[in-house]
Amino acid sequence: MSVNHSQFIIQAAMNTRPLFTDEQHRTTGSVCDRPRSGAPRVMECNDDQYLRTYALRHRYATATQLQACLREVRDIRVSRQTIRNRLHRFGLNSRRPLQVTPLTARHRCDRLQWAQDHVTWTMQQWSTVLIHNNIFISMFSHM
């Protein structure tokens, strides 16, 4: 395996663009980056790596918090959407936290009472109960 081939494998694994190619050097005689269309890149590879590492260490950080961190530490101003795009490219997709209704003191007392009432049940008694979404349905009326 040639050196250039292994470089491209490593760069593909790290999602980075090669600095230059042999073809580019042959055609232009230079190893400088060619001008490209569109807006210039704001974040360098090192900034991407910093963002990825920070996001992995702080799993619940929002795009706004990551944006503030990049502005503070790396002095880079990027949009929240750019941060989301980069995280998505790294395979770090966002998730919304599960919203659950907190249990009141009454709920806790009811659950404790139910557990104490059923702690001595046998397997045969439990075999007649269908549990679906925390709703207990007795399958036979003699229970």
C-alpha positions as CSV (number, residue, x, y, z in Angstrom):
1,M,0.0,0.0,0.0
2,S,1.5,3.3,-1.0
3,V,1.8,6.3,1.2
4,N,-0.7,8.3,-0.7
5,H,-3.3,5.5,-0.6
6,S,-2.9,5.2,3.2
7,Q,-3.2,8.9,3.6
8,F,-6.5,8.9,1.8
9,I,-7.8,6.0,3.9
10,I,-7.0,7.9,7.1
11,Q,-8.5,11.1,5.8
12,A,-11.7,9.3,4.8
13,A,-11.9,7.8,8.2
14,M,-11.5,11.2,9.9
15,N,-13.8,13.0,7.4
16,T,-11.1,15.4,6.4
17,R,-10.2,16.7,3.0
18,P,-6.7,16.1,1.7
19,L,-4.4,19.1,1.8
20,F,-3.3,18.5,-1.8
21,T,-3.2,15.7,-4.4
22,D,-0.5,14.6,-6.8
23,E,-2.7,15.7,-9.7
24,Q,-3.1,19.1,-8.2
25,H,0.6,19.5,-7.8
26,R,1.3,18.3,-11.3
27,T,-1.3,20.6,-12.9
28,T,-0.6,23.8,-10.9
29,G,2.9,23.2,-9.7
30,S,1.7,24.2,-6.3
31,V,0.4,22.5,-3.2
32,C,-1.7,25.5,-2.1
33,D,-5.4,25.1,-1.8
34,R,-7.3,26.0,-4.9
35,P,-10.0,28.7,-4.7
36,R,-13.5,27.2,-4.5
37,S,-17.0,28.4,-4.9
38,G,-19.2,29.3,-2.0
39,A,-18.5,30.8,1.4
40,P,-15.1,30.3,2.9
41,R,-14.8,27.6,5.5
42,V,-15.0,29.1,9.0
43,M,-13.9,26.0,10.9
44,E,-10.6,24.2,10.3
45,C,-10.0,20.5,10.9
46,N,-8.6,21.2,14.4
47,D,-11.8,23.1,15.2
48,D,-13.9,20.2,14.0
49,Q,-11.9,17.8,16.2
50,Y,-12.3,20.1,19.2
51,L,-16.1,20.3,18.6
52,R,-16.4,16.6,18.3
53,T,-14.3,15.9,21.5
54,Y,-16.2,18.6,23.5
55,A,-19.6,17.2,22.3
56,L,-18.6,13.7,23.3
57,R,-17.4,14.8,26.7
58,H,-20.6,16.9,27.3
59,R,-23.3,14.7,25.8
60,Y,-26.2,16.9,26.8
61,A,-24.7,20.2,25.6
62,T,-27.0,22.0,23.2
63,A,-26.0,23.6,19.9
64,T,-26.2,27.0,21.6
65,Q,-23.9,25.9,24.4
66,L,-21.4,24.4,21.9
67,Q,-21.6,27.6,19.9
68,A,-20.7,29.7,23.0
69,C,-17.9,27.3,23.9
70,L,-16.4,27.6,20.4
71,R,-16.7,31.4,20.6
72,E,-15.0,31.5,24.0
73,V,-12.3,28.9,23.6
74,R,-11.4,29.0,19.9
75,D,-12.7,32.5,19.0
76,I,-14.8,31.1,16.2
77,R,-18.2,32.4,15.3
78,V,-20.4,29.8,13.6
79,S,-24.2,29.3,13.5
80,R,-26.0,26.7,15.5
81,Q,-27.0,25.1,12.2
82,T,-23.3,24.7,11.2
83,I,-22.7,23.0,14.6
84,R,-25.7,20.7,14.1
85,N,-24.4,19.8,10.6
86,R,-20.9,19.0,11.8
87,L,-22.2,16.9,14.7
88,H,-24.5,15.0,12.3
89,R,-21.5,14.4,10.0
90,F,-19.6,12.9,13.1
91,G,-22.6,10.7,13.8
92,L,-23.6,12.6,16.9
93,N,-27.3,13.1,16.4
94,S,-29.4,15.1,18.8
95,R,-32.2,13.6,20.9
96,R,-34.9,15.3,22.8
97,P,-35.2,14.3,26.4
98,L,-38.2,12.2,27.4
99,Q,-40.8,14.4,29.0
100,V,-42.5,12.5,31.9
101,T,-45.0,13.8,34.4
102,P,-43.5,13.8,37.9
103,L,-45.1,11.6,40.4
104,T,-47.0,13.3,43.2
105,A,-46.9,12.2,46.9
106,R,-50.3,10.6,46.3
107,H,-49.0,8.6,43.3
108,R,-46.1,7.3,45.3
109,C,-48.3,6.3,48.2
110,D,-50.7,4.5,45.8
111,R,-47.8,2.6,44.1
112,L,-46.4,1.6,47.5
113,Q,-49.7,0.4,48.7
114,W,-50.3,-1.6,45.5
115,A,-46.8,-3.2,45.8
116,Q,-47.4,-4.2,49.4
117,D,-50.8,-5.7,48.5
118,H,-49.2,-7.9,45.8
119,V,-45.9,-8.8,47.3
120,T,-47.1,-12.2,48.4
121,W,-48.8,-13.2,45.1
122,T,-47.8,-16.6,43.6
123,M,-46.8,-17.3,40.0
124,Q,-50.3,-18.8,39.4
125,Q,-51.9,-15.5,40.5
126,W,-49.6,-13.4,38.3
127,S,-50.3,-15.7,35.3
128,T,-53.9,-14.4,35.1
129,V,-52.8,-10.8,34.9
130,L,-52.0,-9.0,31.6
131,I,-49.7,-6.0,32.0
132,H,-49.8,-3.4,29.2
133,N,-48.3,0.1,29.5
134,N,-48.3,-0.2,33.3
135,I,-52.1,-1.0,33.3
136,F,-52.9,-4.2,35.1
137,I,-55.9,-6.1,33.6
138,S,-57.2,-9.2,35.3
139,M,-58.0,-11.8,32.7
140,F,-60.4,-13.7,35.0
141,S,-63.0,-12.2,37.2
142,H,-62.4,-14.4,40.2
143,M,-59.2,-12.5,41.2
